[in-house]
Amino acid sequence: MNKKIIAGLMSAAAVGTFWACGSGNIYEADSDDQVISATFVSPSKTDAENDSMVVSGLIKVSKEKCQADPECAAAYVPYLSGQEVVAPTSSASEVPNNGNQPLVDVSSSSRVIGGNPVSSATINTGTDPVASSTSGGGSTITGLGTCAESTGKTSITKGESVRFKVTPNGAALPDPMAIVSATYEWHYNSGTPDGSGDGKKTSDNITFTESGDADVSVTIYAGGESETIPCPLHINGDPITGCECTTPEKTVDYTVSPEVAWTAGGCISAGHTLSYYWDNAEGTTTFAKTFAEAQLGYAPKLVVKSDDNSLVEVTCPAVKTTKGAEYELVFTDTFVEKEDITVPNEACIVVKGTWNQGHNPPLKMLCDIVNAEASCSMTLTYGTETETKTGSYSLSNVTLEMTPALTQGEYSAPSMVCVNFTGGSAAKCKLGMY
């Protein structure tokens, strides 16, 4: 494809149709870069005819872009109106510029997106063909792409080999289409690359024999811009095994015992010193948290690290906290009990049970205010769902539907409904269906 397109550019130049300069590079198409628009190609025509059509199409787009720019249009009125013909040259890659004729920069980015032809060919009014190159130099920009291990890994064990892949982002460029002719420069400051990369968006296969964080990056050059992007990966050393996280608590009334403790134990990594990080802060083998509100379940994040750069994330059991005693409404097998319980303000009611009926009705919480005053209100909260009502001397059947509906087996939805009210002495609540 490269030779055919370059030949077409030369043949087009020979009949005096345009100048070619700037990047002038035609890259071999890969799965992401379809560089020649099918709009300009006809299966009934010869290669030479198709090449000429491709070039003519790119020139047309360049002229349209210049005409849309008042400064460019004013500077090249004769050329755009067809009164001045740009002289041909014998080479599409070496073109003089006298400073008063536009240069068509063909940068291998014409393609079809969603069935519509798109091209990044531009009218370049500069005097230096190299200055319009998309494959080096230029100013620094951010957001040109991301780099990650090709299969999505964020960590490996030393001795393993991996590849990295770049995901380019043309939206960061003034001309997004310039990203299709981007070039990539890989930097291997750690690990041993084997030279098998494609020189573009995929790195060499790299073997890491030392633990720590990989020091690999890639510089993207596109549209006269550039950015060096890190390729994050952690290489673990000798493994850490046997870790456990425990707590004696399952449910805690935070008004009585606001502090809950977890302990890490059993961790082994022969010959290495271990460190313990709880919720991203370094600590010891124990961790304590003080609660000031009811929570359905809280578990700290525990990461154990060694001085050989190994790390392991350990799962800790969740603890539920309540304000005051724990209140429960339970349903079993085939029906929902309609007996109510009396709870104080800001109490949370745990709902649990199993369901064995063939139909799946919605489950609801219904509450009344006890000893309602002249002005009273109640709010029921279930996860992100709320229901609020107000009344005077009476407020009953404040109803909140819980989702999802009942299904076969154990009820697995968030199972705590919290009750807040004003203008009353207590709330009476029960479960209902339909």
C-alpha positions as CSV (number, residue, x, y, z in Angstrom):
1,M,0.0,0.0,0.0
2,N,2.8,2.5,0.8
3,K,4.5,2.1,-2.6
4,K,1.3,2.4,-4.5
5,I,0.2,5.6,-2.7
6,I,3.6,7.2,-3.0
7,A,3.7,6.4,-6.7
8,G,0.2,7.9,-7.1
9,L,1.4,11.1,-5.4
10,M,4.3,11.3,-7.8
11,S,2.2,10.7,-10.8
12,A,-0.3,13.4,-9.7
13,A,2.5,15.8,-9.2
14,A,3.8,15.1,-12.7
15,V,0.6,16.6,-14.2
16,G,0.9,19.7,-12.2
17,T,-2.0,19.4,-9.7
18,F,-0.5,20.0,-6.3
19,W,2.5,20.4,-4.0
20,A,3.2,17.8,-1.3
21,C,5.2,18.5,1.8
22,G,4.9,18.3,5.6
23,S,4.9,14.9,7.0
24,G,4.4,13.2,3.7
25,N,4.5,9.9,5.5
26,I,2.2,7.0,4.5
27,Y,2.1,4.4,7.2
28,E,1.0,0.8,6.7
29,A,-2.6,0.5,7.9
30,D,-3.3,-1.6,11.0
31,S,-6.5,-2.4,12.8
32,D,-6.8,1.1,14.2
33,D,-5.5,3.2,11.3
34,Q,-7.3,3.0,8.1
35,V,-5.4,5.6,6.2
36,I,-7.0,5.8,2.8
37,S,-10.6,6.7,2.4
38,A,-12.7,4.2,0.4
39,T,-14.7,7.1,-0.8
40,F,-12.0,8.0,-3.4
41,V,-11.5,4.4,-4.7
42,S,-13.4,2.6,-7.4
43,P,-13.0,-1.1,-8.1
44,S,-13.6,-0.5,-11.8
45,K,-10.6,1.8,-12.1
46,T,-6.8,1.1,-12.3
47,D,-4.5,1.6,-9.4
48,A,-3.1,4.8,-11.1
49,E,-6.6,6.2,-11.6
50,N,-7.5,5.4,-8.0
51,D,-4.3,7.0,-6.7
52,S,-5.1,10.2,-8.6
53,M,-8.6,10.2,-7.2
54,V,-7.3,9.8,-3.6
55,V,-4.9,12.7,-4.1
56,S,-7.6,14.9,-5.7
57,G,-9.9,14.2,-2.9
58,L,-7.4,15.2,-0.3
59,I,-6.6,18.4,-2.2
60,K,-10.3,19.2,-2.3
61,V,-10.6,18.8,1.4
62,S,-7.5,21.0,1.9
63,K,-9.0,23.8,-0.2
64,E,-12.3,23.7,1.6
65,K,-10.5,24.0,5.0
66,C,-8.5,27.0,3.7
67,Q,-11.6,28.7,2.3
68,A,-13.2,28.3,5.8
69,D,-10.3,30.2,7.3
70,P,-10.6,33.9,6.4
71,E,-6.8,34.5,6.8
72,C,-5.9,31.6,4.6
73,A,-8.6,32.3,2.0
74,A,-7.5,35.9,1.7
75,A,-3.8,34.9,1.2
76,Y,-4.6,32.3,-1.6
77,V,-7.4,33.8,-3.6
78,P,-5.8,33.0,-7.0
79,Y,-5.0,29.4,-6.1
80,L,-8.4,28.7,-4.5
81,S,-10.2,30.2,-7.5
82,G,-8.2,28.1,-10.0
83,Q,-6.4,31.1,-11.6
84,E,-3.0,29.9,-10.5
85,V,-1.7,26.4,-11.1
86,V,1.0,25.1,-8.7
87,A,4.0,23.9,-10.7
88,P,4.8,20.2,-10.6
89,T,8.0,18.7,-9.2
90,S,9.7,15.4,-9.8
91,S,9.3,14.3,-6.2
92,A,6.5,14.4,-3.7
93,S,8.9,14.4,-0.8
94,E,11.2,17.3,-1.8
95,V,9.2,20.5,-2.6
96,P,10.5,24.0,-2.6
97,N,8.2,26.8,-1.3
98,N,8.5,30.4,-2.3
99,G,6.4,31.5,0.6
100,N,3.4,32.6,-1.5
101,Q,1.7,29.3,-2.4
102,P,0.0,26.8,-0.1
103,L,1.3,23.4,0.6
104,V,-1.0,20.4,0.8
105,D,0.1,18.2,3.7
106,V,-0.9,14.6,3.0
107,S,-0.3,12.9,6.3
108,S,-1.8,9.4,5.7
109,S,-5.0,10.1,7.7
110,S,-7.8,10.0,5.2
111,R,-10.4,7.4,6.2
112,V,-14.0,6.6,6.5
113,I,-15.8,7.0,9.9
114,G,-19.4,5.9,10.1
115,G,-19.6,5.9,6.3
116,N,-18.4,9.5,5.9
117,P,-15.0,10.5,4.4
118,V,-12.7,12.3,6.8
119,S,-9.2,13.6,6.1
120,S,-6.6,15.6,8.0
121,A,-5.0,17.0,4.9
122,T,-4.5,20.7,5.5
123,I,-3.3,23.8,3.7
124,N,0.0,24.6,5.3
125,T,1.2,28.1,4.8
126,G,4.6,27.6,6.5
127,T,7.9,27.9,4.7
128,D,9.5,24.8,6.3
129,P,8.1,21.4,5.1
130,V,9.6,19.8,8.2
131,A,7.6,22.0,10.6
132,S,4.3,20.4,9.6
133,S,5.5,16.8,10.4
134,T,3.4,14.8,12.7
135,S,6.2,12.4,13.7
136,G,8.4,14.3,16.0
137,G,9.1,17.5,17.9
138,G,6.3,19.9,18.5
139,S,4.9,21.3,21.7
140,T,4.0,19.2,24.7
141,I,0.3,18.3,25.2
142,T,-1.6,16.1,27.7
143,G,-4.2,13.5,27.1
144,L,-2.8,12.0,23.9
145,G,-3.4,8.5,25.2
146,T,-3.0,5.9,27.9
147,C,-0.6,2.9,28.3
148,A,-1.4,-0.3,30.2
149,E,-0.3,-4.0,30.2
150,S,-1.9,-5.6,27.2
151,T,-4.1,-8.0,29.1
152,G,-5.1,-5.6,31.8
153,K,-2.8,-6.7,34.6
154,T,-1.7,-4.2,37.2
155,S,0.8,-6.4,38.9
156,I,3.0,-9.5,38.1
157,T,5.6,-11.6,39.8
158,K,9.2,-11.1,39.0
159,G,10.4,-13.4,36.2
160,E,7.2,-12.9,34.2
161,S,7.1,-11.3,30.8
162,V,4.5,-8.8,29.5
163,R,3.7,-6.4,26.7
164,F,2.2,-2.9,27.0
165,K,-0.2,-1.3,24.6
166,V,-1.1,2.3,23.9
167,T,-4.6,3.6,23.4
168,P,-4.2,6.9,21.5
169,N,-6.7,9.8,21.9
170,G,-7.0,12.0,19.0
171,A,-9.6,14.2,20.8
172,A,-6.6,15.9,22.6
173,L,-5.4,17.3,19.3
174,P,-6.5,20.5,17.4
175,D,-7.0,18.1,14.4
176,P,-8.2,14.8,15.9
177,M,-7.5,13.0,12.6
178,A,-3.8,13.6,13.0
179,I,-3.7,10.8,15.5
180,V,-3.9,8.2,12.7
181,S,-0.4,9.1,11.5
182,A,1.1,9.3,15.0
183,T,4.5,7.7,15.7
184,Y,5.5,6.0,19.0
185,E,8.8,5.9,20.7
186,W,9.2,3.4,23.5
187,H,11.5,3.8,26.5
188,Y,12.6,0.7,28.4
189,N,14.3,1.9,31.6
190,S,13.6,-1.4,33.4
191,G,13.1,-5.0,32.4
192,T,14.6,-6.7,29.4
193,P,12.8,-6.1,26.0
194,D,13.2,-8.7,23.3
195,G,12.7,-6.4,20.2
196,S,9.5,-8.0,19.1
197,G,7.2,-5.0,19.3
198,D,5.6,-3.5,16.3
199,G,7.3,-0.1,16.8
200,K,3.9,1.5,17.1
201,K,1.2,0.9,19.7
202,T,2.5,-2.4,21.1
203,S,5.7,-2.6,23.1
204,D,8.4,-5.4,23.0
205,N,7.8,-8.4,25.2
206,I,9.6,-7.4,28.4
207,T,10.9,-9.7,31.1
208,F,11.2,-8.3,34.6
209,T,13.6,-10.0,36.9
210,E,13.7,-7.3,39.6
211,S,10.8,-6.4,41.9
212,G,9.4,-2.9,42.2
213,D,7.5,-0.6,39.8
214,A,8.2,-0.9,36.1
215,D,9.9,2.0,34.5
216,V,8.5,1.9,31.0
217,S,7.0,4.8,29.0
218,V,6.1,5.7,25.5
219,T,6.2,9.1,23.7
220,I,3.4,9.8,21.2
221,Y,4.1,12.3,18.4
222,A,1.0,13.5,16.5
223,G,-0.1,16.6,14.8
224,G,3.0,18.5,15.8
225,E,2.4,17.7,19.5
226,S,4.0,15.1,21.8
227,E,3.5,13.5,25.2
228,T,5.4,10.9,27.2
229,I,3.0,8.5,28.9
230,P,4.0,6.1,31.7
231,C,3.1,2.5,31.6
232,P,2.2,1.5,35.2
233,L,2.9,-2.1,36.4
234,H,4.0,-3.4,39.8
235,I,6.4,-6.4,39.9
236,N,6.0,-8.4,43.1
237,G,9.0,-10.1,44.7
238,D,8.9,-13.1,47.0
239,P,5.2,-13.9,47.8
240,I,3.4,-13.0,51.0
241,T,1.2,-15.9,52.2
242,G,-1.1,-16.9,55.1
243,C,-2.7,-13.5,55.8
244,E,-6.0,-13.2,57.7
245,C,-8.0,-10.2,58.9
246,T,-10.4,-10.8,61.8
247,T,-12.7,-8.9,64.3
248,P,-14.8,-10.3,67.1
249,E,-17.7,-8.0,66.2
250,K,-20.6,-8.5,63.8
251,T,-23.1,-5.9,64.9
252,V,-22.3,-2.9,67.2
253,D,-24.5,-0.2,68.8
254,Y,-22.2,2.7,68.3
255,T,-23.9,4.7,71.0
256,V,-22.5,2.2,73.5
257,S,-19.3,0.9,71.8
258,P,-18.3,3.4,69.1
259,E,-14.9,1.8,68.4
260,V,-14.4,-1.4,66.4
261,A,-11.0,-3.1,66.0
262,W,-9.6,-5.5,63.3
263,T,-6.4,-7.6,63.5
264,A,-4.1,-8.8,60.7
265,G,-2.3,-12.1,61.4
266,G,-0.6,-15.1,59.9
267,C,1.3,-13.2,57.2
268,I,4.6,-14.9,56.1
269,S,7.3,-13.8,53.6
270,A,10.5,-15.6,54.4
271,G,13.4,-13.3,55.3
272,H,11.4,-10.1,54.6
273,T,10.0,-7.3,56.7
274,L,6.2,-6.7,56.4
275,S,4.2,-3.4,56.6
276,Y,0.5,-3.1,57.1
277,Y,-1.6,-0.4,55.3
278,W,-5.2,0.1,56.5
279,D,-7.4,2.3,54.3
280,N,-4.2,3.5,52.5
281,A,-2.4,4.6,55.6
282,E,0.5,2.7,57.1
283,G,-0.2,1.2,60.5
284,T,0.5,-1.9,62.6
285,T,-1.2,-5.3,62.8
286,T,-4.3,-3.8,64.4
287,F,-6.7,-1.1,63.2
288,A,-9.5,0.7,65.0
289,K,-12.3,2.8,63.6
290,T,-14.7,5.0,65.6
291,F,-18.3,5.2,64.3
292,A,-20.8,8.0,64.7
293,E,-23.6,6.8,62.5
294,A,-25.5,3.6,61.6
295,Q,-24.0,1.6,58.7
296,L,-25.2,-1.5,57.1
297,G,-21.6,-2.8,56.8
298,Y,-18.1,-1.4,56.9
299,A,-14.9,-3.3,56.3
300,P,-11.4,-1.6,56.1
301,K,-9.1,-2.1,53.1
302,L,-6.0,-4.0,54.2
303,V,-2.8,-4.2,52.0
304,V,0.3,-6.0,53.3
305,K,3.6,-5.0,51.8
306,S,7.1,-6.5,52.1
307,D,10.6,-4.9,51.7
308,D,10.9,-7.1,48.5
309,N,8.2,-4.9,46.9
310,S,5.5,-7.6,47.2
311,L,2.0,-6.7,48.2
312,V,-1.2,-8.5,48.8
313,E,-4.7,-7.2,49.5
314,V,-6.5,-9.0,52.4
315,T,-10.3,-9.1,52.8
316,C,-11.6,-8.1,56.2
317,P,-15.1,-8.9,57.6
318,A,-17.7,-6.2,57.6
319,V,-19.2,-4.9,60.8
320,K,-22.8,-3.4,61.0
321,T,-23.4,-0.5,63.3
322,T,-26.7,0.7,64.7
323,K,-27.9,3.6,66.8
324,G,-29.4,1.9,69.8
325,A,-30.5,-1.7,69.9
326,E,-30.8,-3.6,66.6
327,Y,-34.4,-3.9,65.4
328,E,-35.5,-6.6,63.1
329,L,-38.5,-7.5,60.9
330,V,-38.3,-11.0,59.6
331,F,-40.3,-12.9,57.0
332,T,-40.2,-16.6,56.4
333,D,-40.9,-18.9,53.5
334,T,-44.4,-18.1,52.4
335,F,-45.7,-15.0,54.2
336,V,-44.7,-11.7,55.7
337,E,-45.6,-11.1,59.3
338,K,-47.8,-8.1,59.9
339,E,-46.9,-7.6,63.5
340,D,-45.3,-4.3,64.2
341,I,-42.4,-3.2,66.3
342,T,-42.0,0.1,68.2
343,V,-38.7,2.0,67.6
344,P,-37.3,5.4,68.7
345,N,-36.3,8.2,66.4
346,E,-33.3,7.6,64.2
347,A,-33.6,3.8,64.6
348,C,-32.7,1.5,61.8
349,I,-34.7,-1.7,61.2
350,V,-33.0,-4.7,59.7
351,V,-35.1,-6.6,57.2
352,K,-34.3,-10.2,56.4
353,G,-35.8,-13.6,55.5
354,T,-36.3,-16.1,52.8
355,W,-39.1,-16.4,50.2
356,N,-40.4,-19.6,48.7
357,Q,-43.5,-18.6,46.9
358,G,-43.8,-18.8,43.1
359,H,-44.8,-15.2,42.7
360,N,-42.5,-12.2,43.6
361,P,-44.4,-9.3,45.2
362,P,-42.8,-6.0,46.2
363,L,-41.8,-5.7,49.9
364,K,-42.8,-2.6,51.7
365,M,-42.1,-0.9,55.1
366,L,-45.1,0.8,56.7
367,C,-44.8,3.1,59.7
368,D,-47.0,5.2,62.0
369,I,-46.1,8.0,64.4
370,V,-47.1,7.3,68.0
371,N,-48.6,10.2,70.0
372,A,-48.5,12.5,67.0
373,E,-48.5,16.2,67.8
374,A,-50.0,19.2,66.0
375,S,-47.1,19.2,63.5
376,C,-45.4,16.0,62.7
377,S,-43.3,14.4,60.0
378,M,-41.6,11.1,59.1
379,T,-38.9,10.1,56.7
380,L,-38.0,6.5,55.8
381,T,-34.7,5.8,54.2
382,Y,-33.6,2.6,52.4
383,G,-30.2,2.9,50.6
384,T,-30.7,5.9,48.2
385,E,-34.5,5.6,48.4
386,T,-36.6,7.9,50.7
387,E,-40.2,8.6,51.5
388,T,-41.4,11.6,53.5
389,K,-44.8,12.6,54.8
390,T,-46.1,15.3,57.1
391,G,-49.3,15.5,59.2
392,S,-51.2,17.0,62.1
393,Y,-52.1,15.0,65.2
394,S,-52.0,11.9,63.1
395,L,-49.5,10.3,60.6
396,S,-50.0,6.7,59.5
397,N,-49.0,4.3,56.8
398,V,-45.8,6.1,55.7
399,T,-44.8,3.6,53.1
400,L,-41.5,2.9,51.4
401,E,-41.2,0.2,48.7
402,M,-38.0,-1.8,48.9
403,T,-36.3,-2.9,45.7
404,P,-35.8,-5.4,44.3
405,A,-39.0,-7.3,44.9
406,L,-39.0,-10.6,46.8
407,T,-37.4,-13.5,44.9
408,Q,-36.8,-17.2,45.6
409,G,-34.3,-17.8,48.4
410,E,-32.7,-15.4,50.8
411,Y,-33.5,-11.8,50.5
412,S,-30.2,-10.2,49.3
413,A,-31.1,-6.5,48.9
414,P,-29.7,-3.8,51.2
415,S,-31.7,-4.7,54.3
416,M,-31.7,-1.7,56.6
417,V,-34.6,0.9,56.8
418,C,-33.9,3.9,58.9
419,V,-36.7,5.9,60.6
420,N,-36.6,9.6,61.4
421,F,-39.5,11.6,62.7
422,T,-40.5,14.8,64.5
423,G,-43.6,15.5,66.6
424,G,-44.1,12.1,68.1
425,S,-42.8,9.8,70.9
426,A,-42.1,6.7,68.8
427,A,-42.8,4.9,65.5
428,K,-44.6,1.7,64.9
429,C,-43.4,-0.2,61.8
430,K,-44.3,-3.4,60.0
431,L,-43.7,-5.2,56.7
432,G,-46.3,-5.5,53.9
433,M,-46.7,-6.7,50.4
434,Y,-48.5,-5.3,47.3
